[in-house]
Amino acid sequence: MQQQAIVIGSGFGGIAGALRLRAKGYAVTLLDRCDQLGGRAQVFERAGFTHDAGPTVITAPFLLEELFSLFGEKFSDHVKLVPMNPWYRFYFADGDTFNYGGSLEETLDEITRIEPRDRAGYLALLEHSKRIYDVGFTALSAQPFHQLTTMLRQIPRLIGLRNYETVWSMVSRHLHSPKLRQAFSIQPLLVGGNPFDTTSIYGLIHFLERAHGVHFAMGGTGAIVQALGDLMRRHDIEIRLGTTVERVKIENGTATGVELADGTTMSADVIVSNADAAHLYRKMIPQSQQALSTRAKLAMAHYSMGLFVLYFGTTRTYPEVAHHTIWLGERYRELLDDIFYRKVLSEDFSLYLHRPTATDSSFAPTGCDSFYVLCPVPNMQGQIDWDIEGPRLTERIVAALDRTILPGLASTIVEKFYKTPADFQHDYRSEHGAGFSVAPIFRQSAWFRFHNRAEGIKNLYLTGAGTHPGAGMPGVLCSAKVVDALIPCSS
């Protein structure tokens, strides 16, 4: 008899887990409380403007190709990826810019313009990043870490790669320019970490981008979600949206099914949770059923920052603005301290600006542009009243962009709306409204992170940002590969 599998949550980790289980012969049902697939990769449409709600950068497309190849199909037959050049444009507080990406020589020329000494330093940084990538990504990103001995075996290699140092320390060893140190240390923020305390294993992102490029999907990330949804339907995965799982049923230490918000229950032989890992253990599984190690991780958990995301259109175009812009404020470390430790909303900020119409005009009506601005902010542990602060922060962001890279924005902005950590907490059940679950510090990495095989509970597995290897699209797709390695084929 065909074994049944339930997947909770349809973020990229849940979708990838569902597809991998289906390829193993399971009858798969995917449940999600939202009315769209994709988890945080929702799509918002307002008066002809389209906005990808969450991830916008594709850095490891082979992980998506793998999912289609499980069924003898090609990802490239369904989604067109366009390489970005530059990958990102950095805009500094003094008005200087730095175009990062494209060919290696283009990057080196830009570095030389800012600080000639850092040309050699960047090459050394890239070589060091490759060594980390060979271990941290190629060897370990899809390696299960539910056994402590697995972690202990890696310690000599990790020490050899200096993974005890932070990303900021790693970058500062190689580069002199304060501007370039900022530009090359922001990568942990893409997965919810503070560069000043995130382990330098995340320095592998430099080589990951160089090796596989930075891409944009025509039609946006929503086009990828749609293609994956179609793939699931073609191969008989049942998808149930608008369906909230309240708890996982545990009997004699074994996960046997789920209970829905309407009180109905569903049974399964295997359950894969793509829910926020901290929410899973705090709200969906009784503490009495949890292993001591899980309870300890919850008690000591340090969470990623929150996200304030402002979406808007403009009644004119800004052709001089790059597809991806990192807009940096005057403060760097001090601002990050406000966000991660003091948990206060500062008057200043740094921003990630996404202009998809730079590549795909379908995101806005003719003669218009579509934008979203992502602003790192404290998570809900900061006790910020977003009903009051949301409109205020919107005004400050619009004013800052108006006087810098989007002149006239205040008079051309239309259809603006925003999402706050409170929305992340409500819509995605993210603990404390954190943008990326638990933070990627060393004591919350690999074996120390929530395990892909639930601790002390049989037949329950975890994918997503809160489990190994971590947040970001490559991370959550790899978490499904780990689960794939742990779950046997359906009998």
N, C-alpha and C positions, 0 to 999 in steps of 0.2 A: 504494500500500500504506500502511495506517495506521501512523504512526510510534509508537514505544514510548517511554514515559517511566517512570522509576523515581523515587519520592520516598522519601528515607531519613528516617524519624522522623515520628511522628504527633502532635507538638505542634500548637498552633494554626497556626503558620507552615507546617508540613508539610501539614496538612489543607487549609488555604486554597490552598496551592500545587497540591495534587492536584486540587482542584475547578477551579481556574483553568486548569490544563492540560487537564483533561477537556473544559471548555467550548471550548477551542481545537482540539479534535478528536483529541487524543492518546489512545492506549490507556494507561491509568495503572495502575501497581502501587505500592501504598503499603506500606512495610516498617517494622516497629517491633519492638524487642527486648522491650518490655513485653508483658504479657498483656491490657492494656487500651489503647484509644485515648486520646489526650489528652496524651501526654508528661507534663509535670509536673502536668497537670490530671487526675490519677487520682482515683478515689473509693475510700475505705476504709469498710468496714462491720464493725462489732463489736457483737454482741449487741443488735441493734436500733438502734444509733447509727450515723448516716451522717456522713461527713466528706469535704468537698471537700479534696483533698490540697494544691492549689496556689491558683491565682487565684480570688478570691471577689467581686471588684468589676468591674462592667461599666460602662465610661464612654463608649464610642463604639459603641452598638449598630448604627448604620448600616453599620459594617464587616461585621457578621454578616449584616445584611439583604442586602448586596451579593452575598454568596456564594450565597444562595438565589435571588436575582433572576437570576443567570446561567442558571438552568434554569427560569425562569418560575414560581418558587415564592415563598412568603412565609415569612420566619423567624417572624413573629408567629403563623403558623398552627401552629407546632410547639413554641414555647417562650414562656412567659408571663414577661415582665419586670415587676418591681415597683419603682417609684421609692423610694429610701431617704429618710427624713427623721427625724433628721439623716443626713447622709452619713457623718459620723464624729463620735464624742464623744471629745474629748480629756480625759484625766484626768491632772492634774498632781500632782507629788510632795507638794504642800501640801493636797491634797484638793479643790482647785478644779476645775471642769469648764468645757468650752467646746464647745457644740454647733455644729458646722460643717455648713452645707448647708441644704437646704430652699429657701425663697424668698430673694431677695436681702435683703429687709427683715428677715427672721428672722436672717440672718447678721449684718447691720449692728447689730441690737439686741443680739446676743450680744457683738459686738465692743465696742460702746459700754459695756456693763456692765463689761467688763474694763479698757478704756482709751478714753475718749471721743475723744481726739485721733486714734485710729487708724481711726475711721469714715471720714474723708476719705482717709486713707492707704490703706485697703483698696480704695476705689473707684479710686484712682490706680493701685494695683498691678494691679487687675483690667483696667484699660484698657491698661496696659503689657503684661500677659499676652495680651490680645487681639491686640495688634500682633505679638507673637512668634508666636502661634498662626497668624495669617494668613500668615506666612512659613514658620515652622518646620513646621507641620502641613499647612495647606491647600495650600501651594505646593510644599513640599519632601519631605514624608514618603513620597510615592510616586514621587519623582524619582530615577532612577538616578544614583549618584555614582561610577561606575567610571572617569570621566575627570577628571583634575585641573582641566581648564578649567571644568568644571561648578562645582567648589568655588570656584575663583578668582572666578567671576562673582558668587558670593553674598557675598563678603567685604564689599563696601560696605554691603549691607543688614544683615548680621550686626553689623558695627561700629556702624551706626546704632541698632541695637536693644540695644547694650551687651552683646552676648553674650560678650564677653571677661571679664565679671564673673561671679562665682559666684552660685548660687541664694541663698545666705545673704546676700551683699552686696546683691543685688537686693531681697530682702525687708526687710533692715535699712534701706535707703534710704527705705522707705515706712512702716514701722511702728516704734513706740517700745516697746511692751510686750515684755519678754523672753518671756513666755508665748506671745503671738501670733507673735512671730518664730519660735519653735520650731514652732508649729502650722502656719504657712504656709511653712516651709522643709523639711518632712519628705518632700515629694513625690519627690525624687530617690531616697529609700530604697525607694520602690515599684518602681523599676527598677534597683536595685543601686548607686546612687551616694551619695557623701558630699556633703551640702549645701554643705560648705565648700570643695569643689573641683570640683563638677559645674557645667558651663557653664549659665548662666542661660537657655539656650534651653529647658531643661526647665521653666522657669517657665510655659510654655504650658499645663501641666496645670491650672492654676487656671481658665483660661478654658474649656478642654476640658470640665471638670466642670460649669461654669456653663452652657455652651452646650448640652450633651447630657445632663446629669444623671448621677447615680450610681445604678445599678440592681442588683438581685439577681434571678437567674433562679429561679423556683419549681422545686424539684427540684435546685437548685444548679448550679454550673458543669458538673457531670457531665451534667445534662439538656441543656446546649448541645452537649457532646461527643457525646452519644447522637444528638441530632437531626442533627448534621453527619455522623456515621457512617451514619445511615439515608439521608441525602441522597446520600452517596457510593455506597452500595450500590444505591440506586434508579437511579443513572446509570452503573452498571457499572464502578466503580472497584474493582479487586481489592485487598483488604486482607489482609495477612499479618502476624499478630501473633506474638510469641515468635520473631522472626526477626532475628538480629543481623547487621548488615553490618560486616565486618571491614575492608574496604578498597575503594577506588574503583579500577577498572582504567583505566589511562592508556596510550594507545598513540599515539606520535608527537604528544604534546601535546594529545590529545583524550580526553575521558572516554568510554569505550565500554560501561561496565557496572559491576557490583559483584561482589565475592566475599563469600560468606556465611561464618559461623563454622563451618558444617559442610563447608566446602570447595567447595560448588557455586557456580557463577557464573551471572549473569544479564546479558544484553546489553540496551542501550537506546540510543535516539538522543539522549535528553536525560536528565540526572540533576539532581534538585533535592535538596540536602542540608539537612535541618532538624536535623541533628546539631549539637552544640555546635561552633561554628566553630573554636575552638582545638583541640579533640579531632580534628576532621576533618583539620586540617593536621598535627598532631603524630603521629597514629596511623594515619590511613586513607589518606594520600597520601605517597609517598616524598619526602624532602626534595629529591632530585635532579629531581623533576618540578615543584617549586614555584618561583614567581617570586621574585626577590630581595626584592621589596616585601613579599611574604607572610612570608618568613623574618624580615625586619626587624620586622614587626608582632608576630610571635610572640616574638621575642627581647626586645622592649620592653614586652610586654603587661602591663597593670595590671588585676587582676581584681576583680570585685565581691565584696562580703562573702559569707560563708556564712549559712546559715539553720538554726536549730534550731527545729523545729516540733513542738509538743506537742499531741496529740489526746486528748480525754477526754469522758466523759459525766458527768452529775450525777444523783443520785436525787431532786433537787428542782429547781424552776425559779427563775430569777432575773429576774423580769419587769421590774425596774428597770434592767437592763443593756441597753444599746443593741445593735443588730445589729453595728455596727463600733465598736470602742473602741481608741483609741491611748493606751496607758498609759505615761506618760513618767516616767523616773527622775529623781533629783536632778541628775545630770550630763548634759550634752548634748554639747558639743564634745569634752570630755575622753573621754567614752565612745566617741564615734565615732573618735577618734584610737587608742584601744585596739583597736578592731575593724579599722580600715582600715590603720593604719600599724604600730603596735606588735604587732598580731596576737596579743594576749593575751586570755584569757577573764577578764573582770572579775567581781567579786563582785556588782556592780550591773548593771542592764539596763534597757532600754525594750522595750515589747511591743506587738504588734498582736493584739487579742483579737477573734475572730470567733464570734458567737453566732447561727447561722442559724435556730435555733428561735424567735428574736424575730419572724421573718417566716413561716417554714415549719415547722409542727409535725411534719411527717413525718420530720424529721431525728433524732427521738428518741422513745422510748416515752412513752406518756401519763404526765404528771407529771414528766417529766425534761427536761433541756436537753443540747444538744450544743455542744461548743466546740472551737476550736483556737486555740493561742497561737503566734504567730510571733515569734521572738526573733533579731534580727540578731547574728551572732557572727563571729569571724574565719573565713576559709576555711581549707582544709587546709594552706596555707603556714604556718599558725600552729603546726603540729606538736602539736595537741591530741589527747590520747587520749580519744576519745569513749566508749569502753567504761567509762572511769572517770568522766569529766566529765558524760556524759549523765544518769545517775541523780542526780548532785549538783545539776545545773542544774534538773532537774525538781523536786526538793525545794524549791529556793529560789524558783522561779516559783510553785509551789503555795502556799507560805507567804506570799509577797508578795500574791497575789491574795486569799488567805484573810483577811488583815488589812486589805484595802482594799475592793475592789468585789465580791468573791465570799465574803462571810462564811460560815464553816462549810464551805468547800470541802474542807478536809482530811478531813472526816468523811463527805462526800457524793460524792467523786470516785470514778468507776468506769471500767473499760475504758480505762485510760490507756496510751498508747504514744507513741513519738516518732521523728522522722527527723532526722538530723544531716548536716553536710557530707560525711561519709564515705558516707552513703547516696546523696546527690546524685552523688557521684563514681562509685559503683558502679552505681546503678540507671539514671542518665541519662547516664553518661559525661561529666559536666561537669568540665572541667579545674579541678583543685584543689578540686573540690566547690563551686565558686562558684555562688551562687544565681541569678545573672543574666548569666553569661558575663563578657566584658570590661566594665570599668566605663565609665560614660558621661561620661568627661572629654573635654575639647575635642580632645586629640590622639588620641582614639579615637572620633571622631564623623564622620559623613558620609564623605568620601573617605578619611579616616584610619582608618575602621573596616574590618573585613573586607568586601570588596566582594560585592555580590549576584551579579555575574558573576565567577566565580573568576578570579583574576589568573594569566595565563599558561596556563590550561587551557581548551580549548574545550568547549562543551556541558555544563559544570558550573556550577550556580547555587546560591546560598545563601539560605535564609530563616532566621528565628529571632532570638533575643536578641543574638547576637554579630555580626550584620550590620546594615546600615542599614535602618531608622532607629534600632533599638535594642530594649530589652526592654519588658515589659509587653504586655498583650493587644493594645491598639491598635497598638503598635510592630511586633509580629510579624505581625499581620494585614496591616499596610502593607508589610512586607518581601515578602509574597507578591504584592502589587500591583506592586512594583518588578520582581520576576521576571516577572510577567505582561507588563509593558511591554518586557522584554528578549527574550522567547522568541517567535519567529514562530509563526503558526498551523501546525498539522500539514498537510503537503502531501497 
